[in-house]
Amino acid sequence: MLLLGIDLGTSSVKVSVLDAATQRCLVSVSYPETEREIRSLQPGWAEQSPRQWWHDVQEAIRRANATQAYNPAEIGAIGIAYQMHGLVLVDAANEVLRDSIIWCDSRAVPYGDEARLAIGEERCQTHLLNSPGNFTAAKLAWVKAVEPAVYERIAKVLLPGDFLALQLTGAATTSISALSEGIFWDFARHELSEDVFRFFGFEPALIPPVQDVFAAHGHLQTAVAQELGLRAGIPVSYKAGDQPNNALSLNVLQPGEVAATAGTSGVIYAVTDQLFVDEKSRVNAFAHVNHTAEQRRLGVLLCINGTGSLNRWLRGVAAPELSYAQVNERAAAVPVGSDGLLCLPFGNGAERMLENQQVGAHFHDIDFNVHTPGHLLRAAQEGIAFAFRYGLDLMRAGGLYPTVVKAGYTNMFLSDVFAQAFADVTGLAVELYQTDGSVGAALGAGIGAGIFATSDEAFRHMRRLRLVSPGPAAAAYETHYQRWKTHLLQRLPATLPQPTHHAERSEASLPH
């Protein structure tokens, strides 16, 4: 039995095919080969075409099949991971009504703020666990207010993964995990949020049927199967946002376990069984893939919009002739602290951990006689690590104290400079594994289809590749971080409360 995993990222689609018996990845293919465009029609806007996503998914599957590394007829289940918080709207014929307003789009902040004030801070915290902020529900409110003709034609509101499953199966479904990331879900009442739907004037009928994350979200349509060279009728048996899915791919499922990613965006994702709430909604809690009403499992998510996106942009303007591996080598040739050069990596829209402020990306303390393109490359990677530390201190202030983080040995964690800076600046050891979102989606498909009897069985062959522990540069990085933080605070409103560093705790894990 083979498993097909699809990971719909912001930059590209990646698909992987796994042997269920060994969990060995037979092939992985990404498409397109150049990074997919984000359209910004106005400052702070970010849109992508769902039709383009579907084209990219089909092309990636065809290219995977063309490797002849496996028999496509042996694929028995499909799993989907997807970029979170995007808004996809379809009509009664399942046709897309407009481009998707994606996760890093900032236009809906005022609509979320109005909802927070109307619903009330305390009720948002106890029922939604978040402010409506800039999430999917607020984006739908923007469409309702600004594009009423589009809104009137909506038959179903979908997250990006819901849309892909619809294309594969013809069936529209969603999950509690998806609804929670969109701020449509009431955790106290375990149902769609009456507060959100009433305030924005949404009809509950816009939401597709709710299924478990690990469940049959439809079966592959015959016409689509023929186009893709797959067997008709196989189930889409798993569907989750990219960060919950990344945690799944690392077997981060229980309270106290923590995952991290540093792809287009950067995330720390900590699992807890407590109703974690940050009163400023800078760090957000969503239903994890294994959350149920009877067994609470929440993922506390810290997001930095610009990590890999900064690395990509800087490579393009400062070192276009270099591969990413060569970029990392160039950065490694520069001393710790980049000879005083500092980078604020906030150039990809409003940052939730900065209370939806658009700070922008900046380099500070440039010395024309000292700094080279290599300094820029290293300062950017160090600045991203500093941003992780800033957000992690918010989590610590809320009572979460991770001691070890698991991450896939991919994206920016391929850089020794970044991986070591992350460990040194945060004080956390990082365990690196050979996995990614598409592999996690494939494993999730196996769990959802019952091919694996338990989630433990799905990860029985998982092995750690590397352990990166805080090293001797930690003290120097602390000094550089405090300078970096001073520059950041100068760009934030004076009323914005700042995280403070908490002393190391002796607990071995997050509080349960």
C-alpha positions as CSV (number, residue, x, y, z in Angstrom):
1,M,0.0,0.0,0.0
2,L,1.3,3.4,-1.0
3,L,0.3,6.8,0.4
4,L,0.2,10.1,-1.4
5,G,0.8,13.4,0.5
6,I,0.1,16.8,-0.9
7,D,1.5,20.0,0.7
8,L,0.1,23.2,-0.7
9,G,2.6,25.8,0.3
10,T,2.8,29.5,-0.5
11,S,5.8,29.1,-2.8
12,S,5.0,25.8,-4.4
13,V,3.2,22.5,-4.1
14,K,5.1,19.4,-2.9
15,V,3.9,15.8,-3.2
16,S,5.4,12.7,-1.8
17,V,4.7,9.0,-2.1
18,L,5.4,6.8,0.9
19,D,5.5,3.0,1.3
20,A,3.0,2.5,4.2
21,A,4.8,-0.6,5.4
22,T,8.2,1.0,5.9
23,Q,7.2,4.7,5.9
24,R,10.0,5.2,3.4
25,C,9.6,8.1,1.0
26,L,9.8,6.7,-2.6
27,V,9.7,10.1,-4.4
28,S,9.1,13.8,-3.7
29,V,8.4,16.4,-6.3
30,S,7.9,20.1,-6.0
31,Y,6.1,22.3,-8.6
32,P,6.7,24.9,-9.9
33,E,10.5,25.0,-9.9
34,T,10.5,28.8,-9.4
35,E,8.6,30.2,-6.4
36,R,4.9,30.9,-7.0
37,E,3.9,34.6,-7.1
38,I,2.0,36.4,-4.4
39,R,-0.1,39.1,-6.0
40,S,-0.3,42.4,-4.0
41,L,-2.7,44.7,-5.7
42,Q,-2.4,47.2,-2.8
43,P,0.1,47.5,0.0
44,G,-0.6,44.8,2.6
45,W,-2.7,42.7,0.3
46,A,-1.7,39.1,-0.7
47,E,-3.6,36.9,-3.1
48,Q,-3.1,33.7,-5.0
49,S,-5.3,31.8,-7.5
50,P,-6.9,28.6,-6.3
51,R,-7.2,27.5,-9.9
52,Q,-3.4,27.8,-10.1
53,W,-3.0,25.7,-7.0
54,W,-5.1,23.0,-8.5
55,H,-3.0,23.1,-11.7
56,D,0.2,22.9,-9.7
57,V,-1.1,19.9,-7.7
58,Q,-2.0,18.0,-10.8
59,E,1.4,18.8,-12.4
60,A,3.3,17.7,-9.3
61,I,1.4,14.4,-9.2
62,R,2.0,13.7,-12.9
63,R,5.7,14.4,-12.4
64,A,5.9,12.1,-9.4
65,N,4.2,9.4,-11.4
66,A,6.6,10.0,-14.3
67,T,9.6,9.0,-12.1
68,Q,8.4,5.4,-12.3
69,A,9.7,5.0,-8.7
70,Y,6.3,3.3,-7.8
71,N,3.1,2.0,-9.3
72,P,0.4,4.7,-9.1
73,A,-2.3,2.0,-9.0
74,E,-1.0,1.0,-5.5
75,I,-1.7,4.4,-4.0
76,G,-4.5,3.7,-1.4
77,A,-5.1,7.0,0.3
78,I,-4.4,10.8,-0.1
79,G,-3.6,13.3,2.6
80,I,-3.6,17.1,2.2
81,A,-1.6,19.8,4.1
82,Y,-2.2,23.4,3.2
83,Q,-1.3,27.0,3.9
84,M,-3.5,28.1,6.8
85,H,-6.0,31.0,7.1
86,G,-6.6,31.5,3.3
87,L,-10.1,32.3,2.1
88,V,-11.5,30.3,-0.9
89,L,-15.0,31.1,-2.1
90,V,-17.0,28.9,-4.5
91,D,-20.5,29.1,-6.0
92,A,-23.2,26.5,-6.3
93,A,-21.3,24.9,-9.3
94,N,-18.1,24.7,-7.2
95,E,-16.5,27.4,-9.4
96,V,-14.1,29.8,-7.7
97,L,-15.5,33.3,-7.3
98,R,-12.3,35.3,-6.7
99,D,-8.6,34.8,-5.9
100,S,-7.8,33.5,-2.4
101,I,-7.0,36.1,0.2
102,I,-4.1,34.3,1.8
103,W,-2.6,34.1,5.3
104,C,-0.2,37.1,5.1
105,D,-2.9,39.5,3.7
106,S,-3.5,42.4,6.1
107,R,-6.7,44.1,4.8
108,A,-9.1,42.5,7.2
109,V,-7.5,43.7,10.4
110,P,-10.1,46.5,11.0
111,Y,-13.0,44.0,10.5
112,G,-11.5,41.6,13.1
113,D,-10.9,44.5,15.5
114,E,-14.6,45.6,15.2
115,A,-15.7,42.0,16.0
116,R,-13.4,41.8,19.0
117,L,-14.9,45.0,20.5
118,A,-18.5,44.0,19.7
119,I,-18.2,40.4,21.0
120,G,-16.0,41.5,24.0
121,E,-12.5,40.7,25.0
122,E,-13.4,38.1,27.6
123,R,-15.9,36.2,25.4
124,C,-13.4,36.1,22.5
125,Q,-10.8,34.7,24.9
126,T,-13.0,32.1,26.5
127,H,-15.0,31.0,23.4
128,L,-12.7,31.6,20.4
129,L,-9.3,31.5,22.3
130,N,-8.3,34.4,20.0
131,S,-9.3,37.8,18.7
132,P,-10.9,37.5,15.2
133,G,-7.9,39.6,14.1
134,N,-6.8,39.0,10.6
135,F,-8.1,35.4,10.2
136,T,-10.4,33.9,7.7
137,A,-13.7,35.1,9.2
138,A,-12.5,38.7,9.1
139,K,-11.4,38.2,5.4
140,L,-14.9,36.9,4.6
141,A,-16.3,40.0,6.3
142,W,-14.1,42.2,4.0
143,V,-15.6,40.5,1.0
144,K,-19.1,40.9,2.3
145,A,-18.5,44.7,2.8
146,V,-16.4,45.5,-0.2
147,E,-17.5,42.9,-2.8
148,P,-21.2,42.3,-2.1
149,A,-21.9,40.9,-5.5
150,V,-19.2,38.2,-4.9
151,Y,-20.5,37.5,-1.4
152,E,-24.1,37.0,-2.7
153,R,-22.9,34.2,-5.0
154,I,-21.1,32.2,-2.3
155,A,-22.3,28.7,-1.8
156,K,-19.4,27.5,0.3
157,V,-16.5,29.1,2.3
158,L,-13.4,26.9,2.2
159,L,-9.9,26.8,3.5
160,P,-7.2,26.1,0.9
161,G,-7.1,22.3,1.8
162,D,-10.9,22.1,1.6
163,F,-10.7,23.4,-1.9
164,L,-8.1,20.9,-3.0
165,A,-10.2,18.0,-1.6
166,L,-13.2,19.4,-3.4
167,Q,-11.3,19.3,-6.7
168,L,-10.2,15.7,-6.0
169,T,-13.5,14.3,-4.7
170,G,-16.3,16.7,-5.7
171,A,-17.2,16.8,-2.0
172,A,-16.9,19.9,0.2
173,T,-16.0,19.2,3.9
174,T,-14.1,20.9,6.7
175,S,-12.9,20.1,10.2
176,I,-12.9,21.6,13.7
177,S,-9.2,22.3,13.2
178,A,-9.8,24.2,10.0
179,L,-12.7,26.1,11.5
180,S,-10.7,27.1,14.5
181,E,-7.9,28.5,12.4
182,G,-10.5,30.6,10.6
183,I,-12.0,31.8,14.0
184,F,-15.3,30.2,13.1
185,W,-15.3,27.8,16.1
186,D,-16.6,28.2,19.7
187,F,-14.5,26.0,21.9
188,A,-16.7,26.5,25.0
189,R,-19.8,25.3,23.2
190,H,-18.1,23.0,20.7
191,E,-20.0,24.4,17.7
192,L,-19.9,27.1,15.1
193,S,-19.5,30.5,16.8
194,E,-22.9,32.1,17.1
195,D,-21.1,35.3,18.2
196,V,-19.0,35.5,15.0
197,F,-21.8,34.5,12.6
198,R,-24.2,36.9,14.2
199,F,-21.9,39.9,14.3
200,F,-20.7,39.5,10.7
201,G,-24.1,38.4,9.4
202,F,-22.8,35.1,8.0
203,E,-25.1,32.2,7.3
204,P,-24.0,28.9,8.9
205,A,-25.0,27.2,5.6
206,L,-21.9,28.6,4.0
207,I,-19.8,26.2,6.1
208,P,-19.4,22.7,4.6
209,P,-20.1,19.5,6.7
210,V,-17.7,19.1,9.6
211,Q,-15.6,15.9,9.6
212,D,-12.7,14.7,11.8
213,V,-9.3,15.5,10.5
214,F,-8.6,11.8,10.1
215,A,-11.7,10.8,8.1
216,A,-12.9,10.2,4.6
217,H,-13.3,13.7,3.1
218,G,-14.6,12.1,-0.1
219,H,-13.2,9.7,-2.7
220,L,-11.3,10.4,-5.9
221,Q,-13.5,11.1,-8.8
222,T,-13.2,8.9,-11.9
223,A,-12.5,11.7,-14.3
224,V,-9.8,13.2,-12.0
225,A,-8.3,9.7,-11.4
226,Q,-8.0,9.2,-15.1
227,E,-6.3,12.5,-15.6
228,L,-3.8,11.8,-12.8
229,G,-3.1,8.2,-13.5
230,L,-4.5,7.1,-10.2
231,R,-7.1,4.6,-9.1
232,A,-10.7,6.0,-8.8
233,G,-12.4,5.8,-5.4
234,I,-9.4,6.1,-3.2
235,P,-10.2,8.3,-0.1
236,V,-8.9,11.7,0.8
237,S,-8.5,10.6,4.4
238,Y,-6.6,13.5,6.0
239,K,-6.7,17.2,5.7
240,A,-4.9,19.7,8.0
241,G,-3.3,23.2,8.0
242,D,0.4,23.3,7.4
243,Q,1.5,23.9,11.0
244,P,-0.7,21.3,12.7
245,N,0.4,19.0,9.9
246,N,4.1,19.8,10.4
247,A,3.6,18.9,14.1
248,L,2.0,15.6,13.0
249,S,5.0,14.9,10.6
250,L,7.3,15.2,13.7
251,N,5.0,13.0,15.9
252,V,4.2,16.1,18.0
253,L,0.7,15.2,19.2
254,Q,0.7,15.2,23.0
255,P,0.9,18.0,25.6
256,G,4.5,19.2,26.2
257,E,5.7,18.5,22.7
258,V,6.9,21.3,20.4
259,A,7.5,21.6,16.6
260,A,9.1,24.4,14.6
261,T,9.2,25.4,10.9
262,A,11.1,28.0,9.0
263,G,9.7,27.9,5.5
264,T,8.1,30.9,3.8
265,S,6.9,31.8,7.4
266,G,8.4,30.7,10.7
267,V,6.4,29.0,13.4
268,I,6.8,27.5,16.8
269,Y,3.9,25.2,17.5
270,A,3.4,23.8,21.1
271,V,0.8,21.2,22.0
272,T,-1.1,21.7,25.2
273,D,-4.3,20.4,26.8
274,Q,-5.0,23.7,28.5
275,L,-7.1,26.6,27.1
276,F,-4.2,28.8,26.3
277,V,-5.2,32.4,25.6
278,D,-2.9,35.4,24.9
279,E,-5.0,38.5,25.7
280,K,-3.5,40.4,22.8
281,S,-3.9,37.5,20.3
282,R,-0.2,37.7,19.5
283,V,0.2,33.9,20.0
284,N,-2.7,31.9,18.9
285,A,-4.3,28.6,19.9
286,F,-6.1,26.4,17.4
287,A,-7.5,22.8,17.5
288,H,-4.7,20.3,16.8
289,V,-5.2,17.4,14.4
290,N,-6.2,15.1,17.3
291,H,-8.4,17.5,19.2
292,T,-11.8,16.3,20.3
293,A,-14.5,17.5,22.7
294,E,-13.5,14.7,25.1
295,Q,-9.7,15.0,24.7
296,R,-8.5,18.6,24.3
297,R,-5.4,19.0,22.2
298,L,-4.6,22.6,21.2
299,G,-1.7,23.9,19.1
300,V,-0.3,27.2,20.5
301,L,1.1,28.9,17.4
302,L,3.7,31.6,17.1
303,C,4.0,32.9,13.6
304,I,6.6,35.1,11.9
305,N,5.5,36.0,8.4
306,G,8.9,36.5,6.8
307,T,11.5,33.8,7.3
308,G,12.2,31.9,4.1
309,S,10.6,34.7,2.2
310,L,13.3,37.1,3.5
311,N,16.0,34.6,2.7
312,R,14.6,34.3,-0.9
313,W,14.3,38.0,-1.4
314,L,17.7,38.7,-0.1
315,R,19.3,36.0,-2.2
316,G,17.6,37.5,-5.3
317,V,18.9,41.1,-4.7
318,A,22.3,40.4,-3.1
319,A,23.4,37.0,-4.4
320,P,21.3,35.8,-7.4
321,E,24.2,33.8,-8.7
322,L,24.3,31.6,-5.6
323,S,22.3,28.5,-4.7
324,Y,20.7,28.4,-1.3
325,A,23.5,26.0,-0.1
326,Q,26.1,28.6,-1.3
327,V,24.1,31.4,0.4
328,N,24.4,29.4,3.6
329,E,28.2,28.9,3.0
330,R,28.6,32.6,2.4
331,A,26.7,33.5,5.6
332,A,28.8,30.9,7.6
333,A,32.0,32.8,6.6
334,V,30.9,35.9,8.6
335,P,31.4,36.0,12.4
336,V,28.6,35.6,14.9
337,G,26.8,38.9,15.1
338,S,27.5,39.9,11.5
339,D,30.1,42.5,12.7
340,G,27.3,44.6,14.2
341,L,24.8,44.4,11.3
342,L,21.2,43.8,12.4
343,C,18.1,42.8,10.5
344,L,14.4,43.2,11.4
345,P,12.7,40.5,9.2
346,F,9.2,41.9,9.2
347,G,8.6,42.6,5.5
348,N,5.7,40.3,4.7
349,G,2.5,42.0,6.0
350,A,1.0,42.6,9.4
351,E,2.7,40.5,12.1
352,R,0.3,38.9,14.6
353,M,3.0,38.7,17.3
354,L,3.4,42.5,17.0
355,E,-0.4,43.0,17.3
356,N,-0.9,43.2,13.6
357,Q,1.6,46.1,13.2
358,Q,3.3,46.4,9.8
359,V,6.9,47.1,10.9
360,G,8.6,46.3,7.6
361,A,12.0,44.8,7.1
362,H,15.1,46.9,8.0
363,F,18.9,46.6,8.2
364,H,20.5,48.6,11.0
365,D,24.1,49.8,11.7
366,I,25.4,49.3,8.2
367,D,29.1,50.1,7.9
368,F,30.2,50.7,4.2
369,N,33.8,49.8,5.1
370,V,33.0,46.5,6.8
371,H,29.8,44.9,5.6
372,T,29.6,42.8,2.5
373,P,26.7,40.8,0.9
374,G,27.8,37.9,3.1
375,H,27.1,40.1,6.1
376,L,23.6,40.8,4.8
377,L,22.9,37.1,4.3
378,R,24.1,36.2,7.8
379,A,22.3,39.2,9.5
380,A,19.1,38.1,7.9
381,Q,19.3,34.6,9.2
382,E,20.3,35.9,12.7
383,G,17.4,38.4,12.6
384,I,15.0,35.6,11.9
385,A,16.4,33.7,14.9
386,F,15.9,36.9,17.0
387,A,12.3,37.1,15.9
388,F,11.7,33.5,17.1
389,R,13.2,34.5,20.4
390,Y,11.0,37.5,20.7
391,G,7.9,35.4,20.1
392,L,9.1,32.6,22.3
393,D,9.3,35.0,25.2
394,L,5.6,35.8,24.6
395,M,4.8,32.0,24.9
396,R,7.0,31.9,28.1
397,A,5.1,34.8,29.5
398,G,1.9,32.8,29.0
399,G,3.2,29.9,30.9
400,L,4.6,27.7,28.2
401,Y,8.2,26.6,28.7
402,P,9.5,24.3,25.9
403,T,12.9,22.7,26.4
404,V,13.3,20.8,23.2
405,V,12.0,21.6,19.7
406,K,11.5,19.2,16.8
407,A,11.9,20.4,13.3
408,G,12.2,19.0,9.8
409,Y,15.7,19.0,8.3
410,T,14.6,21.3,5.5
411,N,14.1,24.9,4.5
412,M,16.1,27.3,6.7
413,F,17.1,24.5,9.1
414,L,19.4,23.3,6.4
415,S,21.5,26.3,7.2
416,D,24.0,25.6,10.0
417,V,24.1,29.3,10.7
418,F,20.4,29.6,11.2
419,A,20.0,26.3,13.2
420,Q,22.8,27.2,15.6
421,A,21.6,30.8,16.0
422,F,18.1,29.5,16.7
423,A,19.4,27.2,19.5
424,D,21.8,29.9,20.9
425,V,19.3,32.7,20.9
426,T,16.3,30.8,22.2
427,G,18.2,28.5,24.6
428,L,16.4,25.5,23.2
429,A,17.9,22.3,21.7
430,V,16.6,21.5,18.2
431,E,16.1,17.9,17.1
432,L,16.1,17.6,13.3
433,Y,14.3,14.9,11.4
434,Q,14.1,13.8,7.7
435,T,10.5,14.8,7.2
436,D,8.4,17.6,5.7
437,G,4.8,18.6,5.1
438,S,4.1,16.3,2.2
439,V,5.5,13.3,4.2
440,G,3.3,14.3,7.1
441,A,0.2,14.5,4.9
442,A,0.9,11.0,3.5
443,L,1.3,9.6,7.0
444,G,-1.9,11.4,8.1
445,A,-3.7,9.7,5.1
446,G,-2.5,6.4,6.4
447,I,-3.9,7.1,9.9
448,G,-7.2,8.4,8.5
449,A,-7.7,5.4,6.2
450,G,-6.9,2.9,9.0
451,I,-3.8,1.7,7.3
452,F,-2.0,2.4,10.5
453,A,-3.7,1.0,13.6
454,T,-2.4,3.9,15.7
455,S,-0.5,7.1,15.2
456,D,2.5,5.5,17.0
457,E,2.6,2.8,14.3
458,A,2.9,5.6,11.6
459,F,6.1,6.8,13.2
460,R,7.8,3.6,14.3
461,H,10.6,4.1,11.8
462,M,11.2,7.8,12.6
463,R,14.9,8.6,13.4
464,R,16.6,11.8,14.5
465,L,19.2,13.1,12.1
466,R,20.8,15.8,14.2
467,L,20.7,17.5,17.5
468,V,21.7,21.2,17.6
469,S,22.2,22.4,21.2
470,P,23.0,25.9,22.5
471,G,26.7,26.5,22.3
472,P,29.4,28.9,23.4
473,A,28.1,31.7,21.2
474,A,24.9,32.0,23.3
475,A,26.2,34.7,25.5
476,A,27.3,36.8,22.5
477,Y,24.0,36.3,20.8
478,E,22.2,37.5,24.0
479,T,24.0,40.9,23.6
480,H,23.2,41.1,19.9
481,Y,19.6,40.2,20.6
482,Q,19.1,43.0,23.1
483,R,20.5,45.5,20.5
484,W,18.1,44.0,17.9
485,K,15.2,44.3,20.4
486,T,15.9,47.9,21.0
487,H,15.7,48.7,17.3
488,L,12.4,46.8,17.1
489,L,10.9,48.6,20.1
490,Q,11.7,51.9,18.5
491,R,9.3,51.0,15.6
492,L,6.5,49.8,17.8
493,P,3.8,52.0,19.4
494,A,4.8,53.0,22.9
495,T,1.7,51.4,24.3
496,L,2.5,47.9,23.0
497,P,3.6,45.7,25.9
498,Q,6.8,43.8,25.3
499,P,7.8,40.3,26.2
500,T,10.4,39.9,28.9
501,H,12.9,37.1,29.2
502,H,12.0,34.6,31.9
503,A,14.5,32.6,33.7
504,E,15.0,29.0,32.7
505,R,12.6,26.6,34.2
506,S,13.4,23.1,35.4
507,E,10.3,21.5,34.0
508,A,11.0,18.9,31.3
509,S,8.1,19.9,29.2
510,L,5.2,22.3,28.8
511,P,2.7,22.3,31.6
512,H,-0.2,20.0,31.0
